[in-house]
Amino acid sequence: MSIIEIIVLLPLLAALAIALGAPARFLAFGSSVAVLVLSLYTAFKFRTNVEGLGALQFESSRPLINIDGMPDISLGFGLDGISLVLLLLSAIVMVAAIWVSPKESDIKGSARLYYLSLLLIGGGAIGAFCSTDLFFLYAFHELALIPTFLMIGLFGRGEDRVRVAWTITIYLSVGSLILLVGLLMAVVALGGSTFNIADLIALANNPDTSIPADQQGWIYLLLLVGFGILVSLFPFHSWAAPAYSQAPIPVAMLHAGVLKKFGVYGLIRIALPLAPAGAEKWLHLVLILLLGNIIYIGLVTIAQKRLDRMLGYSSVMHMGYIFLGIAAGNVLGLSGAVMLMFAHGISIALLFALAGNIRESFGTLEFNKLGGLAGKVPRLGLLFGFAAFASAGLPGFANFAAEINIFFGGFANMGDSLGWLQWATIIALWGVVISAVYMLRAYRSLFFGPEPTTLKGVRDLTWATRLPVLLLLITLMSVGFVPELLNQFIRPAIDGFFLVTAG
């Protein structure tokens, strides 16, 4: 059994053991730490001089279905630099999310269901990012969505949690169905003989077996809409902020930080290699939609009066930058998009973790009911300030290193005059200002100004509550100061991506 199979199966087997009666919190946290340790070991052993999407490392494949007239299906796993970075993201956020979860005695309802659901969400995301077979890439993502719906409906906060759970269920189910149609159309157009992603890419780049350009347009559009709904691309974004504000904090950390990245990962891994002509055809539409995320949703974020809703819309807004990196279609842009997937995942998980602490301590996240916290909880104020600066893209954090690559990528292939991409990049730069406005406004509302009389006798963060937050913050700053920690993995994969698609 390969190390990647062990990493994928550990959280799933731990969830099964919890369902059968094993200690829930102990086993959930222990298995997540084991996944993180094995993921770091994998990164240490990863060979950065191997290029190309087809040059997978730690690869394993177990054939499951091989019937004439049907595509071959194998339980296959492997890593290139892109999937390795997302594996590290998943492992780090899963540890932090389970760490900040309430004790079993404090959970209203089944603690076993609570913890096994968190493991299934994290394990499903890891399985999707590590899968080399299209069937299981899709199946693992669906596995992670089911407990997400349950957690919001059963353990969420607010009177509207059941309605919100149904809303997100409908939205994401429709997105998954559209995505499934697009994937099946691509497989059939490439001969319908395999679900292996590397084999499909090879077929797509062979002039004799590639998908006709007009058919690529429809396939890419279906994949764009399907993946776009899953990643809250404008105008398919309205499910995200209510879901994150009603969800338990660990679920918001895992979904906003990790699972949502599946949509943009799928566009890079599947849509662009299989339908490059379709991506070019719909480029202008993508630019318009991503500006909707950055500018329109950014302004909506400024208008929010609750911290959790603000963070939810902020998460939607920042997806626009990742789409901008994909739209750039060059090494700088795509490298920045992958790094921003990691940076945004860590930073939004950090912010939701701190928001959960504020809500547990003060009973509210409404800005007009809070204030003056800097004097009462200085450690919380300091850590929240770092998290806010990271989200706003200040130098020294991974978000800045990623966004600067994306913006440079927007101008990398500029001709004699500004094109659609360059104009979109110029407009998107205003999103940096918008991010600073809503983050600084939130910080001022929470930690400065008059202190409400109801906020008396509150304790600051203890070491137990600080450690998971510090794990996330140190990760952000380490990559921010030394971007090569991730670029050494990302760059060869992106270079290989262009070698493959050029062939």
N, C-alpha and C positions, 0 to 999 in steps of 0.2 A: 504494500500500500504506500503510495507516494505521500510526501509531506503535505501537498495541497489537498489530497483527499482527506487526510487527518484534520486539517484546518477546517474544511467544509463540514465534515461530519461531527466534529466535537460539539458545537452548540446544538445541533439537531439531536444527537444522542443524549446530551444533557437535558434537553427539553423533554425527551421521552422518559428519562429517569425521574425527573420531577413529577411528571404525570403519574408515574407508578408509585410515588411516595417518597422519593429522596428529598433531603433538606433543600428547600427551594432557593433561598438567598445564597447559602453557602455554595451550592453546586453551580448556580448561575454565575456568580462572581468568579469562582475558581476556574470554570471552563472558559470564561471570557479572558481571564488573565493568561491562561494557557494558549489561547488563540493568538493573543498579542505577542507573547514570547516567541511562538513558532513563526509568526509573520515577520517579526524583526530578524529572526534567524534566517528566514528565507531571503529577506532583503540583503542581509550580510553576505549570503552565498550567491546572490544574483550576479551574473556576469554582464557587466555594462558594455562590453565590447561586441556583443551579439546584436545585430541589427535586424529590423524587419518584423512586421506583424506575424509572418509565418515562422519566425525563429522563436518559438515558445520554449520556455524553460520549465523544469519540473513537470513535464507533460506526462499525462496518463490517459488511457482510453480503455473503456470496457464496453465492447459491442453488446447491444441489447436487442435490437431489431434489425434483421437483414432478410427482408422478404422481397421477392421479385415484384416490381411495379410500385414499391413504396420507398420513400427515402430512408437511407440507413440512419439509425439512431444509436448513438453511443453516449455513455456517461463519461464524458471527457473533461479534463481540467488541465490548465496550463496558465503560465503567466508570461506576459511581456511587460515592458516598463509601465504602460498605462494601467493595466489591470493590477500590477503590483502596488502602485500608488493608491489605488482605490481599495485594495485589500488592507493596506496600512490604515487608511482613513476609517474603514469599517471596524477594524479591530480596536483602534484607539477610542472611537466614540462609543462602541459597545461596552468597553470597560467603564468609561465615565458614566454612561447612562445607567448601568446596573449599580454602580457605586452610589449614585445620588438617589436611587430608588428608596422608598420608605421600607422600614422593617416589616417583617411579615405580620407582626401583631398590629401594625398601624394601617394595614390595607383593609379597606371596607369591601369585603367580598373574598373570593378565592385567591389566596396568595400564590398558590401553585399556578393557577391560570395566568396571573400577572407576570410571574417570572418566566414561565415557559413561553409566553407570548413575546417577551422581549428577546429571548434567545432565538425564536423563530424569525423575528424581524431581522435581527443582525445576521443570523445564519443564512437566511434567504438572500440577503443582499450580497454576502460573501460568495455564496454559490453562483449567483448571477454574474458577478464580476470575474470569477475564475473559470466559468464554463467555456469550453471550446465548441460546444454543440448548441446550435440555435434552439433546439427543442428545450433543452434544460436551462439555457439562459432565460428563456421566457418562463418556464415552469418555476424556477427558483424565485423569480420576481413575484409571480402570483402567490407563491407560498408565503412571502413576506407581507403581502397586502392583506391577507385574510385576518391575521391577528391584529393588524393595525385598525381595521374596522371594529373588531371586538373590543379592543382596549379603549377606544374613544367612547363607544356606546355604554360599556359596563363600568369603566373606571374614570371616565372623563369628568370634567368639572362644568358646572352650569346647567341650567334647566334645559338648554337646547342641545345637549350632547347627543341625544338619540337622533334628532333631526339632522345634526351635523354629520353623524356617523353614516346615516343613509345618504346624505348628499355626497360625501366623499366616495361612498361605495358606488353610487351611480356614475359619478364623473369618471373615476378611475377604471371602472368596469367597461364603460364605453370606450375610453382610451385604449385599454388592453385589447378590446375586440377589434377596433380599427387597426391597431398595431398588428394583431394576429393576421388579419386579412392581407396587410401589406407584406408581412414576412412570407406568408404562403405564396403570394403572387411572385415574389422574388425567387423563391425556391423553385417553383414550377417553371418560371421563365428561364432558369438556369439548368433545366433538364430534369428536375424533380428526383434526383438520384441520391442526394445526401443533405444532411443538416449540419455537417461539419463546416464551421465558419471559414477556416483556412482554405478548404476545398472550394467553397462557394466564391471566395474572393479570387482564387485562381481562375475559376470559370468566368467570372465577371470581367477579368482583365485579359482573357484570350479573345482576340478578334473573331474567332470562329464560333464562340459560345457565349459572348457577352449579350446583355439585354439590349434590344433595339432602343434607340434614343427616345422615341415617342413613348414607349412603354416605361422607360426609366422615369419619365416625368410623373406618371400616375403613381408608380410605386413609391417614389421619393415623397410625393405629397401625402400619401397614406402614412408612411413612416414618420414624416414630420408632424402630422396631426396627432398620430398615436403617441409617439414619444413626447410631443409637445404638451399634450394633456397631462401626462404623467409628471412632467417637470414644471407645470404651471406656466407655460408659454402664453403670453397675451394673445387672444382674449379668453383662453381656457384656464384662467387663473383663480376664479372666484371661490373654488373649494379650499384653497390652501390656508389662508389666514384664519378663517373660522375653525378649521380642523386643528391647527396648531394651538389656538387659544383655548380650545375645549379639551385637547388631549392631555393625558398625564405627561408630566415634564420629560420622563425618559423616552416616551414615544415621540414627542416633538423633537427631541434631540436626534433620535435614530432616523426618523422619516425625513425631516428637513436637512439633517446633516449628512445622511448616507443614502437612504433609499431613493430620494428624489434625483440623485445623480445618475441613476440608471437611465433616465431619458436621454441626457446628453452623451453618456457613455455609449448608448446604442446608436446614436447618430454618427459618432466617430467610428465605432467599431463595425457597424453594419451598413448604415444608409450611405455614407460617403463612398466606401469601397465598391458597393454593389451597384449604385446608381449615381455615378459622378456627373453624368449629363443632366440628370434630374435635379441634382443639387445646384448646378449652374443655372438651370431654367428658372428655379424658384428663389434665386438669391435675393432679388429685389423684395419679394414678399417677406422673406426671413428678416431682412434689414428693417422693414417697416414694423414687423411684430416685435422684434427685440427692442426697438425704440419705445414701443408701448410698455414693455416691461420696465425699462430704465427711467423714462421720463414720466409717463402717466402714473404707473404704480408708485414711482418715487414721490410724486406729489400727493398721492393717496396716503402714503406712509406718513408724510409730514402731518396730515390731518388727524391721525389716530390719537385717541385720548387714553388708551390703555397700553401698557408695555407689551403684553403678550400679542395683541393685535398688531402693534407696530413692528415687532420682530417677525411676525408672520408675513406681513407685506414686504418687509425688508428682504426676507428670504426670496420672495417672488421677484423683487426688483433685481437682485444680483444675478439671477439666472440670465438676464439680458446680456450681461458682460460675457458669460460663457458662450452664448450663441454668437456674440460678436467675434470671439476668437475662432469659432468654427467657420463663420462666414468669411473671415479673412483668408482661410484656405491655404496658409503658408506655415512654415515651421514655427515662426514666432507666435503667430496667433493660436495655433493648435496647442503648442507647448504651454502657453499662458492659460488656455481654456482648461487643460488637464490640471495644471497647478492650482487654478482657482477653484476647481471642483474640490480639491483637497482643502485648500485654505478656507473656503466658505463653509465646508462641512464642519471643520473644527471650530471656526469662530461662531457660527450660529448655534452649535451645540453648547458652546461656552456661555453664550448669552442666555439661552433657554435655561441652562442649569442655574445661573445667577437669578434669573427671573423667578424660577421655582423657589429659591431660597427666600427671596423678597416676599413672595406670596405666602409662604409658610410662616414667616416671621411677623408680617404685618396684616395679613388677611385680605389684601387687595393689591391690584396692580394698576389702579386708576391714578393718573398723574395728579389730579386735583385733590386726592386724598393722601398724598405722600409729600414729603419735602423735608429738608434739613437732616437727611440721614447721614451725611458725612461726619457729623459730630457724634452720632450714636453708634454707627457701624463703620469705622474708618477702613477696616480691612476689606469689607464688602465694597465700599466706595472705590478703593484703589483698584481692586480686581475688575470691577465693572468698567472703570475708566479705561483700563488696558483693553478690555474686550470691545468697548465702543470705538476706540482708536483703531483697532485691528479691522473692524467691520467697515469703518470709514476709509480704510486704505492708506493709513499713515505708514511712512517708511519704518522699517524695523520689524514689520509683520509680514507673514506669508502672502496676505491679500495684496499688499503693494507690489511685491515681486511678480505676482501673477498678472495683475491688472496692467502693469507697465509693459509687459510682454504683449498683451492683447492690443493695447493702444499703438505700440510700435508696429505690430503685425498689420494693423489697419492701414498703415502707410507704407508697408514694405515693398509692395509691388506697384506703387503709384506711377502713372504715366506723366505726360506733360501737363495734365489738368486734373482737377479733383473729380473723382468718380463717385458713384453711389456709395461705395464702401467708405471712402474718405469722408464724405459728408455725414454719413451715419456715425463714424467714429468721432467727428468733431461734436456732433450733438450729444453723443453718449458721454463725452467728457463732462458735461454739465451734471451727470449723475453723481460724480464725485462731490460736487457742491451740495447736491440734494442730500446725499448720505451724511455729510458733515452736519447739515442743518438738523435733520431729525435725530441723529445720535446725540449731538450736543444739547438739543432741546430736552431730550429724555434725561440726560445726565443732570442738567440743571433742575428739572422738575423733581427728580428723585432725591438728589443729594444736597441741594442748596435751597435757599428761601426759608420761609417760616415753617416751623415744625408743628404739625397737627397735635392737638392735645391728647389724641387717642393713642399716640405712639410712645408709650412709656414702658420702661423696664424690658427692653428688647436686647438680647445678647448678640454680639458680633459673631462672625464665622469662627467655628472651632477648627482644629486641625483635621478632624474627620470630614468636615464639610469643605475645607480648603483643598485637600489633596486631589480630588478629581478635577477641580477647577484648575489647579496648578498644572496638572498633567496636560490639559488642553492648552493652557496659556504658554507653557514652556515649548510645546510642539510648534505653536504659531510663531513664536519668537526665534526658535532654532532655525526653522525654514526661512523666516524673514531675513535673518542675518547671514545665513548660508544657504541660498537657494539651490546650490549644487547638490545638497542632500537629496533633493527630488529630481532636479534636472538631469543628473547622471543616469537616471532610469528613464525619464520621459523622452529625452532628446533622441537616443538611438531608435526608440519605437516610432517616433514621429518621422525621423529620417527614413526609416524603413517603410513607413506608410507611403511616402511619396515615391520610393523606389518601386514598390509593388504596383501602385496605381499608374505609374508611368509605363510600367511594362505591359 
